[in-house]
Amino acid sequence: MSSWILLRGLMREQRHWGGFPSELARVLPDAGIITPDLPGNGQRHAMRSATTVAQMVEFCRLDLRARGMPAPYSLLALSLGGMVAVEWASRYPQEIARCVLINTSMRPYSRFHQRLRWQNYPAILKLMVRGGIENQERLILRLTSRSADAAQRAQLLAQWLDYQREFPVTRTNALRQLWSAARFRAPSARPAMPVLILSSEGDQLVDPRCSSKLARAWQAPHQVHPNAGHDLPLDDGPWVAAQVAKWLADVEAR
């Protein structure tokens, strides 16, 4: 049985995957799917967040060992989680069988104003001044999802507020995670194992060109969703699962 490790992004926890792990399990029925929380998020909200992506990697490795989950692992990672996946695959290539990177961005392939779209700076600065978890979660939902279903968005917001009230991400931990992401620089060489890059044309948080540049530099297969937002597994989980299954079949057929 292969182990798929799902890694989320800034200030998000395993429950933010929603129904996607089930979607992935349907197309990969023999896989074990693990959704760990990084320090400072979810069940690990009381821990101090790491200040480097390398520290996040080491935490994940220890966590999986404690669960009795031996390598090799397959990684599916979103945003900041993609940086963790790349660092892990580069430091410990023998532990990683394959990587799926979703709407991620990293130096030196993308500039800061592309990795965090400059159009969002006023809203983010306003949030930092005003604060409040409802303002925070409303902004995150607006920046990460393009779903037009008003009822679904209202339900998601209510769920996310409940998550934050139960396992609050402190401002200090949010800043530590953001600092980790801002400082991260990808290795000069692409990871040795197969890599699939997925991105969303409707991403309002990260410029979609970040994924395109990364795919070209690494000569990796790249599939683009025509209208989903930054949180692609949230907006169209079945599409992501289908792309992963197709890619795996292509890799195994070579």
PyRosetta script that sets phi, psi and omega in degrees:
from pyrosetta import init, pose_from_sequence

init()
pose = pose_from_sequence("MSSWILLRGLMREQRHWGGFPSELARVLPDAGIITPDLPGNGQRHAMRSATTVAQMVEFCRLDLRARGMPAPYSLLALSLGGMVAVEWASRYPQEIARCVLINTSMRPYSRFHQRLRWQNYPAILKLMVRGGIENQERLILRLTSRSADAAQRAQLLAQWLDYQREFPVTRTNALRQLWSAARFRAPSARPAMPVLILSSEGDQLVDPRCSSKLARAWQAPHQVHPNAGHDLPLDDGPWVAAQVAKWLADVEAR")
pose.set_psi(1, 129.6)
pose.set_omega(1, 177.4)
pose.set_phi(2, -84.1)
pose.set_psi(2, 148.6)
pose.set_omega(2, 179.0)
pose.set_phi(3, -106.0)
pose.set_psi(3, 120.8)
pose.set_omega(3, 176.1)
pose.set_phi(4, -103.7)
pose.set_psi(4, 123.6)
pose.set_omega(4, -180.0)
pose.set_phi(5, -105.6)
pose.set_psi(5, 121.8)
pose.set_omega(5, -178.3)
pose.set_phi(6, -102.5)
pose.set_psi(6, 122.6)
pose.set_omega(6, -175.5)
pose.set_phi(7, -117.7)
pose.set_psi(7, 123.7)
pose.set_omega(7, -177.7)
pose.set_phi(8, -95.3)
pose.set_psi(8, -177.3)
pose.set_omega(8, -173.1)
pose.set_phi(9, -103.0)
pose.set_psi(9, -158.9)
pose.set_omega(9, -173.6)
pose.set_phi(10, -55.7)
pose.set_psi(10, 122.6)
pose.set_omega(10, 173.4)
pose.set_phi(11, 64.6)
pose.set_psi(11, 15.9)
pose.set_omega(11, -179.4)
pose.set_phi(12, -110.5)
pose.set_psi(12, 156.2)
pose.set_omega(12, -178.7)
pose.set_phi(13, -126.6)
pose.set_psi(13, 179.1)
pose.set_omega(13, -172.9)
pose.set_phi(14, -61.1)
pose.set_psi(14, -30.6)
pose.set_omega(14, -179.0)
pose.set_phi(15, -69.5)
pose.set_psi(15, -20.3)
pose.set_omega(15, 178.4)
pose.set_phi(16, -70.6)
pose.set_psi(16, -10.0)
pose.set_omega(16, 173.0)
pose.set_phi(17, -68.2)
pose.set_psi(17, -20.3)
pose.set_omega(17, -179.9)
pose.set_phi(18, 59.5)
pose.set_psi(18, -131.1)
pose.set_omega(18, -177.6)
pose.set_phi(19, -87.7)
pose.set_psi(19, 3.0)
pose.set_omega(19, -174.9)
pose.set_phi(20, -63.0)
pose.set_psi(20, -41.6)
pose.set_omega(20, 178.4)
pose.set_phi(21, -55.6)
pose.set_psi(21, -35.6)
pose.set_omega(21, 176.9)
pose.set_phi(22, -68.4)
pose.set_psi(22, -38.3)
pose.set_omega(22, 176.9)
pose.set_phi(23, -62.2)
pose.set_psi(23, -42.7)
pose.set_omega(23, 179.9)
pose.set_phi(24, -67.3)
pose.set_psi(24, -39.5)
pose.set_omega(24, 179.4)
pose.set_phi(25, -63.1)
pose.set_psi(25, -30.3)
pose.set_omega(25, 179.8)
pose.set_phi(26, -66.9)
pose.set_psi(26, -35.5)
pose.set_omega(26, -178.8)
pose.set_phi(27, -92.1)
pose.set_psi(27, -15.4)
pose.set_omega(27, 177.9)
pose.set_phi(28, -126.5)
pose.set_psi(28, 68.9)
pose.set_omega(28, -171.7)
pose.set_phi(29, -64.1)
pose.set_psi(29, -20.0)
pose.set_omega(29, -179.0)
pose.set_phi(30, -95.6)
pose.set_psi(30, 4.1)
pose.set_omega(30, -176.2)
pose.set_phi(31, -93.1)
pose.set_psi(31, 145.5)
pose.set_omega(31, 168.3)
pose.set_phi(32, -94.9)
pose.set_psi(32, 127.6)
pose.set_omega(32, -173.7)
pose.set_phi(33, -111.9)
pose.set_psi(33, 122.3)
pose.set_omega(33, -177.5)
pose.set_phi(34, -117.5)
pose.set_psi(34, 134.4)
pose.set_omega(34, -178.5)
pose.set_phi(35, -124.5)
pose.set_psi(35, 75.7)
pose.set_omega(35, -177.1)
pose.set_phi(36, -71.5)
pose.set_psi(36, 151.6)
pose.set_omega(36, 171.3)
pose.set_phi(37, -93.9)
pose.set_psi(37, 136.8)
pose.set_omega(37, 174.0)
pose.set_phi(38, -79.0)
pose.set_psi(38, 154.8)
pose.set_omega(38, 179.3)
pose.set_phi(39, -54.0)
pose.set_psi(39, 132.2)
pose.set_omega(39, -178.8)
pose.set_phi(40, 98.7)
pose.set_psi(40, -10.7)
pose.set_omega(40, -177.4)
pose.set_phi(41, -123.1)
pose.set_psi(41, 149.6)
pose.set_omega(41, 172.7)
pose.set_phi(42, 56.5)
pose.set_psi(42, -131.7)
pose.set_omega(42, -178.7)
pose.set_phi(43, -65.4)
pose.set_psi(43, -16.4)
pose.set_omega(43, 177.6)
pose.set_phi(44, -102.7)
pose.set_psi(44, 24.8)
pose.set_omega(44, -174.5)
pose.set_phi(45, -65.1)
pose.set_psi(45, -24.8)
pose.set_omega(45, -178.9)
pose.set_phi(46, -81.1)
pose.set_psi(46, -10.3)
pose.set_omega(46, 178.0)
pose.set_phi(47, -83.5)
pose.set_psi(47, 156.3)
pose.set_omega(47, 174.8)
pose.set_phi(48, -78.1)
pose.set_psi(48, 132.3)
pose.set_omega(48, 177.3)
pose.set_phi(49, -67.2)
pose.set_psi(49, 150.0)
pose.set_omega(49, 177.2)
pose.set_phi(50, -67.7)
pose.set_psi(50, 155.9)
pose.set_omega(50, 176.2)
pose.set_phi(51, -107.0)
pose.set_psi(51, 2.3)
pose.set_omega(51, 172.5)
pose.set_phi(52, -138.7)
pose.set_psi(52, 152.5)
pose.set_omega(52, 177.3)
pose.set_phi(53, -66.8)
pose.set_psi(53, -33.4)
pose.set_omega(53, 178.9)
pose.set_phi(54, -60.5)
pose.set_psi(54, -37.7)
pose.set_omega(54, 177.3)
pose.set_phi(55, -65.8)
pose.set_psi(55, -35.7)
pose.set_omega(55, 176.9)
pose.set_phi(56, -63.4)
pose.set_psi(56, -40.2)
pose.set_omega(56, 178.0)
pose.set_phi(57, -59.7)
pose.set_psi(57, -48.3)
pose.set_omega(57, -177.8)
pose.set_phi(58, -62.9)
pose.set_psi(58, -36.6)
pose.set_omega(58, 177.1)
pose.set_phi(59, -63.3)
pose.set_psi(59, -44.9)
pose.set_omega(59, -179.3)
pose.set_phi(60, -62.3)
pose.set_psi(60, -41.7)
pose.set_omega(60, -179.5)
pose.set_phi(61, -62.1)
pose.set_psi(61, -45.1)
pose.set_omega(61, 179.3)
pose.set_phi(62, -65.8)
pose.set_psi(62, -39.1)
pose.set_omega(62, -179.6)
pose.set_phi(63, -61.7)
pose.set_psi(63, -44.8)
pose.set_omega(63, -178.8)
pose.set_phi(64, -68.9)
pose.set_psi(64, -36.5)
pose.set_omega(64, 175.5)
pose.set_phi(65, -62.2)
pose.set_psi(65, -42.2)
pose.set_omega(65, 179.4)
pose.set_phi(66, -63.4)
pose.set_psi(66, -29.7)
pose.set_omega(66, 178.1)
pose.set_phi(67, -80.5)
pose.set_psi(67, -7.3)
pose.set_omega(67, -176.6)
pose.set_phi(68, 75.4)
pose.set_psi(68, 29.0)
pose.set_omega(68, -178.8)
pose.set_phi(69, -102.8)
pose.set_psi(69, 102.6)
pose.set_omega(69, -178.1)
pose.set_phi(70, -77.9)
pose.set_psi(70, 152.9)
pose.set_omega(70, 172.6)
pose.set_phi(71, -72.0)
pose.set_psi(71, 162.5)
pose.set_omega(71, 7.7)
pose.set_phi(72, -84.0)
pose.set_psi(72, 158.2)
pose.set_omega(72, -179.5)
pose.set_phi(73, -118.7)
pose.set_psi(73, 153.1)
pose.set_omega(73, 166.9)
pose.set_phi(74, -104.8)
pose.set_psi(74, 134.5)
pose.set_omega(74, -176.3)
pose.set_phi(75, -111.4)
pose.set_psi(75, 132.5)
pose.set_omega(75, 169.9)
pose.set_phi(76, -123.7)
pose.set_psi(76, 119.1)
pose.set_omega(76, -167.2)
pose.set_phi(77, -137.9)
pose.set_psi(77, 141.2)
pose.set_omega(77, -177.5)
pose.set_phi(78, -114.7)
pose.set_psi(78, 129.7)
pose.set_omega(78, 170.9)
pose.set_phi(79, 58.6)
pose.set_psi(79, -120.2)
pose.set_omega(79, 177.1)
pose.set_phi(80, -55.9)
pose.set_psi(80, -35.6)
pose.set_omega(80, 176.2)
pose.set_phi(81, -57.7)
pose.set_psi(81, -31.0)
pose.set_omega(81, 177.2)
pose.set_phi(82, -64.8)
pose.set_psi(82, -35.4)
pose.set_omega(82, 176.0)
pose.set_phi(83, -65.1)
pose.set_psi(83, -41.4)
pose.set_omega(83, 177.4)
pose.set_phi(84, -60.8)
pose.set_psi(84, -43.6)
pose.set_omega(84, -179.4)
pose.set_phi(85, -62.2)
pose.set_psi(85, -44.4)
pose.set_omega(85, -178.8)
pose.set_phi(86, -65.6)
pose.set_psi(86, -42.8)
pose.set_omega(86, 178.9)
pose.set_phi(87, -64.3)
pose.set_psi(87, -42.2)
pose.set_omega(87, 178.8)
pose.set_phi(88, -61.7)
pose.set_psi(88, -48.7)
pose.set_omega(88, -178.0)
pose.set_phi(89, -64.9)
pose.set_psi(89, -30.7)
pose.set_omega(89, -179.8)
pose.set_phi(90, -78.9)
pose.set_psi(90, -38.9)
pose.set_omega(90, -178.9)
pose.set_phi(91, -77.3)
pose.set_psi(91, -38.6)
pose.set_omega(91, -173.8)
pose.set_phi(92, -131.6)
pose.set_psi(92, 66.1)
pose.set_omega(92, -175.1)
pose.set_phi(93, -60.4)
pose.set_psi(93, -25.9)
pose.set_omega(93, 179.9)
pose.set_phi(94, -70.2)
pose.set_psi(94, -15.7)
pose.set_omega(94, -178.1)
pose.set_phi(95, -92.7)
pose.set_psi(95, -13.4)
pose.set_omega(95, -172.7)
pose.set_phi(96, -117.7)
pose.set_psi(96, 124.4)
pose.set_omega(96, 179.7)
pose.set_phi(97, -86.7)
pose.set_psi(97, -34.7)
pose.set_omega(97, -176.9)
pose.set_phi(98, -165.9)
pose.set_psi(98, 160.1)
pose.set_omega(98, 179.5)
pose.set_phi(99, -134.7)
pose.set_psi(99, 137.6)
pose.set_omega(99, 168.8)
pose.set_phi(100, -117.3)
pose.set_psi(100, 118.3)
pose.set_omega(100, -176.8)
pose.set_phi(101, -109.6)
pose.set_psi(101, 125.3)
pose.set_omega(101, -174.7)
pose.set_phi(102, -117.2)
pose.set_psi(102, 120.1)
pose.set_omega(102, 175.5)
pose.set_phi(103, 45.6)
pose.set_psi(103, 47.4)
pose.set_omega(103, 177.3)
pose.set_phi(104, -101.0)
pose.set_psi(104, 168.4)
pose.set_omega(104, 180.0)
pose.set_phi(105, -156.4)
pose.set_psi(105, 148.3)
pose.set_omega(105, -177.6)
pose.set_phi(106, -164.6)
pose.set_psi(106, 152.0)
pose.set_omega(106, 170.9)
pose.set_phi(107, -68.6)
pose.set_psi(107, 152.3)
pose.set_omega(107, -0.1)
pose.set_phi(108, -90.8)
pose.set_psi(108, 12.3)
pose.set_omega(108, -172.1)
pose.set_phi(109, -82.5)
pose.set_psi(109, -18.5)
pose.set_omega(109, -178.2)
pose.set_phi(110, -141.4)
pose.set_psi(110, 149.3)
pose.set_omega(110, 178.0)
pose.set_phi(111, -85.8)
pose.set_psi(111, 162.0)
pose.set_omega(111, -174.5)
pose.set_phi(112, -58.9)
pose.set_psi(112, -42.2)
pose.set_omega(112, -176.6)
pose.set_phi(113, -70.5)
pose.set_psi(113, -12.0)
pose.set_omega(113, 172.9)
pose.set_phi(114, -92.4)
pose.set_psi(114, -35.5)
pose.set_omega(114, -179.3)
pose.set_phi(115, -68.7)
pose.set_psi(115, -31.3)
pose.set_omega(115, 170.8)
pose.set_phi(116, -133.4)
pose.set_psi(116, 102.4)
pose.set_omega(116, -169.0)
pose.set_phi(117, -54.1)
pose.set_psi(117, 131.6)
pose.set_omega(117, -173.7)
pose.set_phi(118, -61.7)
pose.set_psi(118, -25.6)
pose.set_omega(118, -179.4)
pose.set_phi(119, -62.4)
pose.set_psi(119, -19.5)
pose.set_omega(119, -177.4)
pose.set_phi(120, -91.3)
pose.set_psi(120, -7.3)
pose.set_omega(120, -175.1)
pose.set_phi(121, -58.0)
pose.set_psi(121, -45.0)
pose.set_omega(121, -180.0)
pose.set_phi(122, -59.5)
pose.set_psi(122, -42.9)
pose.set_omega(122, -179.3)
pose.set_phi(123, -65.7)
pose.set_psi(123, -38.8)
pose.set_omega(123, -179.8)
pose.set_phi(124, -68.5)
pose.set_psi(124, -42.4)
pose.set_omega(124, 177.9)
pose.set_phi(125, -63.9)
pose.set_psi(125, -39.5)
pose.set_omega(125, 177.6)
pose.set_phi(126, -62.0)
pose.set_psi(126, -41.0)
pose.set_omega(126, 178.4)
pose.set_phi(127, -64.0)
pose.set_psi(127, -40.7)
pose.set_omega(127, -179.5)
pose.set_phi(128, -62.6)
pose.set_psi(128, -32.3)
pose.set_omega(128, 179.5)
pose.set_phi(129, -78.9)
pose.set_psi(129, -47.5)
pose.set_omega(129, -174.4)
pose.set_phi(130, -82.5)
pose.set_psi(130, -37.4)
pose.set_omega(130, -179.0)
pose.set_phi(131, 67.0)
pose.set_psi(131, -163.3)
pose.set_omega(131, -179.9)
pose.set_phi(132, 96.0)
pose.set_psi(132, 128.6)
pose.set_omega(132, -175.0)
pose.set_phi(133, -68.8)
pose.set_psi(133, -30.9)
pose.set_omega(133, 179.0)
pose.set_phi(134, -68.3)
pose.set_psi(134, -42.8)
pose.set_omega(134, 175.9)
pose.set_phi(135, -60.3)
pose.set_psi(135, -41.0)
pose.set_omega(135, -179.2)
pose.set_phi(136, -61.7)
pose.set_psi(136, -51.1)
pose.set_omega(136, -175.9)
pose.set_phi(137, -71.0)
pose.set_psi(137, -32.5)
pose.set_omega(137, 174.6)
pose.set_phi(138, -63.1)
pose.set_psi(138, -42.8)
pose.set_omega(138, -179.8)
pose.set_phi(139, -66.3)
pose.set_psi(139, -43.8)
pose.set_omega(139, 179.5)
pose.set_phi(140, -60.7)
pose.set_psi(140, -42.5)
pose.set_omega(140, 178.8)
pose.set_phi(141, -63.3)
pose.set_psi(141, -42.2)
pose.set_omega(141, -179.8)
pose.set_phi(142, -64.5)
pose.set_psi(142, -36.9)
pose.set_omega(142, -175.7)
pose.set_phi(143, -83.2)
pose.set_psi(143, -19.7)
pose.set_omega(143, -172.0)
pose.set_phi(144, -111.8)
pose.set_psi(144, -15.0)
pose.set_omega(144, -177.9)
pose.set_phi(145, -125.7)
pose.set_psi(145, 140.6)
pose.set_omega(145, 175.7)
pose.set_phi(146, -110.5)
pose.set_psi(146, 13.8)
pose.set_omega(146, 179.5)
pose.set_phi(147, -60.1)
pose.set_psi(147, 132.7)
pose.set_omega(147, -179.3)
pose.set_phi(148, -93.1)
pose.set_psi(148, -1.3)
pose.set_omega(148, -177.4)
pose.set_phi(149, -81.0)
pose.set_psi(149, 106.0)
pose.set_omega(149, -175.6)
pose.set_phi(150, -62.5)
pose.set_psi(150, -39.4)
pose.set_omega(150, -179.7)
pose.set_phi(151, -65.6)
pose.set_psi(151, -41.2)
pose.set_omega(151, 178.9)
pose.set_phi(152, -65.0)
pose.set_psi(152, -40.3)
pose.set_omega(152, 179.9)
pose.set_phi(153, -65.3)
pose.set_psi(153, -40.4)
pose.set_omega(153, 178.6)
pose.set_phi(154, -64.6)
pose.set_psi(154, -39.6)
pose.set_omega(154, 178.2)
pose.set_phi(155, -66.0)
pose.set_psi(155, -42.6)
pose.set_omega(155, 178.7)
pose.set_phi(156, -61.3)
pose.set_psi(156, -44.6)
pose.set_omega(156, -179.7)
pose.set_phi(157, -60.6)
pose.set_psi(157, -43.6)
pose.set_omega(157, 178.8)
pose.set_phi(158, -62.0)
pose.set_psi(158, -42.0)
pose.set_omega(158, 178.3)
pose.set_phi(159, -63.4)
pose.set_psi(159, -46.0)
pose.set_omega(159, -177.1)
pose.set_phi(160, -64.6)
pose.set_psi(160, -36.7)
pose.set_omega(160, 176.4)
pose.set_phi(161, -64.9)
pose.set_psi(161, -39.4)
pose.set_omega(161, 176.2)
pose.set_phi(162, -62.8)
pose.set_psi(162, -42.3)
pose.set_omega(162, 179.1)
pose.set_phi(163, -60.5)
pose.set_psi(163, -44.6)
pose.set_omega(163, -176.5)
pose.set_phi(164, -68.8)
pose.set_psi(164, -34.5)
pose.set_omega(164, 177.7)
pose.set_phi(165, -69.8)
pose.set_psi(165, -37.0)
pose.set_omega(165, -179.7)
pose.set_phi(166, -75.0)
pose.set_psi(166, -46.4)
pose.set_omega(166, -177.9)
pose.set_phi(167, -126.6)
pose.set_psi(167, 76.4)
pose.set_omega(167, -174.2)
pose.set_phi(168, -67.8)
pose.set_psi(168, 135.4)
pose.set_omega(168, 172.2)
pose.set_phi(169, -90.4)
pose.set_psi(169, 116.6)
pose.set_omega(169, -176.7)
pose.set_phi(170, -71.3)
pose.set_psi(170, 158.4)
pose.set_omega(170, 177.5)
pose.set_phi(171, -61.2)
pose.set_psi(171, -37.8)
pose.set_omega(171, 179.3)
pose.set_phi(172, -62.0)
pose.set_psi(172, -45.2)
pose.set_omega(172, 179.4)
pose.set_phi(173, -66.9)
pose.set_psi(173, -36.6)
pose.set_omega(173, 177.1)
pose.set_phi(174, -61.9)
pose.set_psi(174, -42.2)
pose.set_omega(174, 179.6)
pose.set_phi(175, -68.0)
pose.set_psi(175, -36.7)
pose.set_omega(175, 177.6)
pose.set_phi(176, -64.5)
pose.set_psi(176, -39.7)
pose.set_omega(176, 177.7)
pose.set_phi(177, -67.1)
pose.set_psi(177, -41.8)
pose.set_omega(177, 179.1)
pose.set_phi(178, -64.7)
pose.set_psi(178, -38.4)
pose.set_omega(178, 177.8)
pose.set_phi(179, -64.0)
pose.set_psi(179, -41.0)
pose.set_omega(179, 177.5)
pose.set_phi(180, -60.1)
pose.set_psi(180, -46.2)
pose.set_omega(180, -178.6)
pose.set_phi(181, -65.7)
pose.set_psi(181, -41.4)
pose.set_omega(181, -177.3)
pose.set_phi(182, -65.5)
pose.set_psi(182, -32.1)
pose.set_omega(182, -176.9)
pose.set_phi(183, -85.9)
pose.set_psi(183, -16.1)
pose.set_omega(183, -172.6)
pose.set_phi(184, -68.1)
pose.set_psi(184, 137.2)
pose.set_omega(184, 175.4)
pose.set_phi(185, -129.4)
pose.set_psi(185, 126.3)
pose.set_omega(185, -178.5)
pose.set_phi(186, -67.3)
pose.set_psi(186, 151.2)
pose.set_omega(186, 175.1)
pose.set_phi(187, -61.2)
pose.set_psi(187, 158.1)
pose.set_omega(187, -177.6)
pose.set_phi(188, -68.3)
pose.set_psi(188, -28.6)
pose.set_omega(188, -179.9)
pose.set_phi(189, -107.7)
pose.set_psi(189, 145.3)
pose.set_omega(189, 178.6)
pose.set_phi(190, -68.7)
pose.set_psi(190, 153.7)
pose.set_omega(190, 176.5)
pose.set_phi(191, -57.8)
pose.set_psi(191, 151.9)
pose.set_omega(191, -172.2)
pose.set_phi(192, -75.5)
pose.set_psi(192, -21.2)
pose.set_omega(192, -176.1)
pose.set_phi(193, -89.7)
pose.set_psi(193, 168.7)
pose.set_omega(193, 177.9)
pose.set_phi(194, -59.4)
pose.set_psi(194, 138.4)
pose.set_omega(194, -179.1)
pose.set_phi(195, -130.7)
pose.set_psi(195, 131.6)
pose.set_omega(195, 172.6)
pose.set_phi(196, -115.3)
pose.set_psi(196, 134.8)
pose.set_omega(196, 178.4)
pose.set_phi(197, -114.6)
pose.set_psi(197, 127.3)
pose.set_omega(197, 176.9)
pose.set_phi(198, -119.2)
pose.set_psi(198, 141.7)
pose.set_omega(198, 178.4)
pose.set_phi(199, -146.3)
pose.set_psi(199, 169.6)
pose.set_omega(199, -176.6)
pose.set_phi(200, -120.7)
pose.set_psi(200, 126.5)
pose.set_omega(200, 177.9)
pose.set_phi(201, -64.4)
pose.set_psi(201, -27.3)
pose.set_omega(201, -178.4)
pose.set_phi(202, -93.7)
pose.set_psi(202, 16.8)
pose.set_omega(202, -179.1)
pose.set_phi(203, -63.9)
pose.set_psi(203, 118.0)
pose.set_omega(203, -179.8)
pose.set_phi(204, -98.9)
pose.set_psi(204, -4.5)
pose.set_omega(204, -179.5)
pose.set_phi(205, -99.0)
pose.set_psi(205, -46.6)
pose.set_omega(205, -179.0)
pose.set_phi(206, -119.2)
pose.set_psi(206, 134.2)
pose.set_omega(206, 178.7)
pose.set_phi(207, -61.7)
pose.set_psi(207, 125.6)
pose.set_omega(207, -179.4)
pose.set_phi(208, -57.5)
pose.set_psi(208, -21.3)
pose.set_omega(208, 179.1)
pose.set_phi(209, -65.0)
pose.set_psi(209, -20.1)
pose.set_omega(209, 177.3)
pose.set_phi(210, -60.6)
pose.set_psi(210, -44.1)
pose.set_omega(210, 178.5)
pose.set_phi(211, -68.6)
pose.set_psi(211, -38.5)
pose.set_omega(211, 179.9)
pose.set_phi(212, -62.4)
pose.set_psi(212, -44.2)
pose.set_omega(212, -179.9)
pose.set_phi(213, -64.7)
pose.set_psi(213, -40.9)
pose.set_omega(213, 179.7)
pose.set_phi(214, -64.3)
pose.set_psi(214, -43.6)
pose.set_omega(214, -179.8)
pose.set_phi(215, -62.6)
pose.set_psi(215, -41.1)
pose.set_omega(215, 179.0)
pose.set_phi(216, -66.6)
pose.set_psi(216, -43.6)
pose.set_omega(216, -178.5)
pose.set_phi(217, -63.5)
pose.set_psi(217, -36.2)
pose.set_omega(217, -176.6)
pose.set_phi(218, -97.8)
pose.set_psi(218, -2.0)
pose.set_omega(218, -178.0)
pose.set_phi(219, 52.0)
pose.set_psi(219, 46.7)
pose.set_omega(219, -178.3)
pose.set_phi(220, -105.0)
pose.set_psi(220, 147.2)
pose.set_omega(220, 175.0)
pose.set_phi(221, -60.6)
pose.set_psi(221, 142.4)
pose.set_omega(221, -173.7)
pose.set_phi(222, -140.8)
pose.set_psi(222, 123.2)
pose.set_omega(222, 177.0)
pose.set_phi(223, -116.4)
pose.set_psi(223, 137.6)
pose.set_omega(223, -175.4)
pose.set_phi(224, -117.3)
pose.set_psi(224, 126.5)
pose.set_omega(224, 173.7)
pose.set_phi(225, -80.3)
pose.set_psi(225, 135.6)
pose.set_omega(225, -171.5)
pose.set_phi(226, -71.1)
pose.set_psi(226, -22.7)
pose.set_omega(226, -175.1)
pose.set_phi(227, -147.7)
pose.set_psi(227, -3.1)
pose.set_omega(227, -178.7)
pose.set_phi(228, -67.1)
pose.set_psi(228, 164.2)
pose.set_omega(228, 178.6)
pose.set_phi(229, -91.9)
pose.set_psi(229, -167.2)
pose.set_omega(229, -176.5)
pose.set_phi(230, -58.2)
pose.set_psi(230, -42.2)
pose.set_omega(230, 179.4)
pose.set_phi(231, -84.6)
pose.set_psi(231, 74.4)
pose.set_omega(231, -175.4)
pose.set_phi(232, -59.4)
pose.set_psi(232, -42.5)
pose.set_omega(232, 177.5)
pose.set_phi(233, -62.5)
pose.set_psi(233, -27.5)
pose.set_omega(233, 177.0)
pose.set_phi(234, -74.6)
pose.set_psi(234, -46.6)
pose.set_omega(234, -175.5)
pose.set_phi(235, -73.7)
pose.set_psi(235, -34.1)
pose.set_omega(235, -179.7)
pose.set_phi(236, -154.0)
pose.set_psi(236, 69.5)
pose.set_omega(236, 179.0)
pose.set_phi(237, -57.8)
pose.set_psi(237, -42.3)
pose.set_omega(237, 178.8)
pose.set_phi(238, -59.7)
pose.set_psi(238, -35.9)
pose.set_omega(238, 178.2)
pose.set_phi(239, -64.7)
pose.set_psi(239, -44.4)
pose.set_omega(239, 179.3)
pose.set_phi(240, -61.1)
pose.set_psi(240, -48.1)
pose.set_omega(240, -179.0)
pose.set_phi(241, -59.8)
pose.set_psi(241, -41.9)
pose.set_omega(241, 180.0)
pose.set_phi(242, -65.0)
pose.set_psi(242, -39.5)
pose.set_omega(242, 178.6)
pose.set_phi(243, -64.9)
pose.set_psi(243, -40.1)
pose.set_omega(243, 178.4)
pose.set_phi(244, -63.6)
pose.set_psi(244, -46.1)
pose.set_omega(244, -179.0)
pose.set_phi(245, -62.6)
pose.set_psi(245, -42.8)
pose.set_omega(245, 179.4)
pose.set_phi(246, -64.1)
pose.set_psi(246, -44.3)
pose.set_omega(246, -180.0)
pose.set_phi(247, -62.0)
pose.set_psi(247, -44.1)
pose.set_omega(247, 178.9)
pose.set_phi(248, -60.7)
pose.set_psi(248, -41.3)
pose.set_omega(248, 179.0)
pose.set_phi(249, -63.9)
pose.set_psi(249, -39.4)
pose.set_omega(249, 178.6)
pose.set_phi(250, -65.9)
pose.set_psi(250, -42.3)
pose.set_omega(250, -179.4)
pose.set_phi(251, -63.5)
pose.set_psi(251, -43.4)
pose.set_omega(251, -178.2)
pose.set_phi(252, -70.2)
pose.set_psi(252, -24.5)
pose.set_omega(252, -178.6)
pose.set_phi(253, -79.6)
pose.set_psi(253, -14.0)
pose.set_omega(253, -177.9)
pose.set_phi(254, -76.5)
pose.dump_pdb("model.pdb")
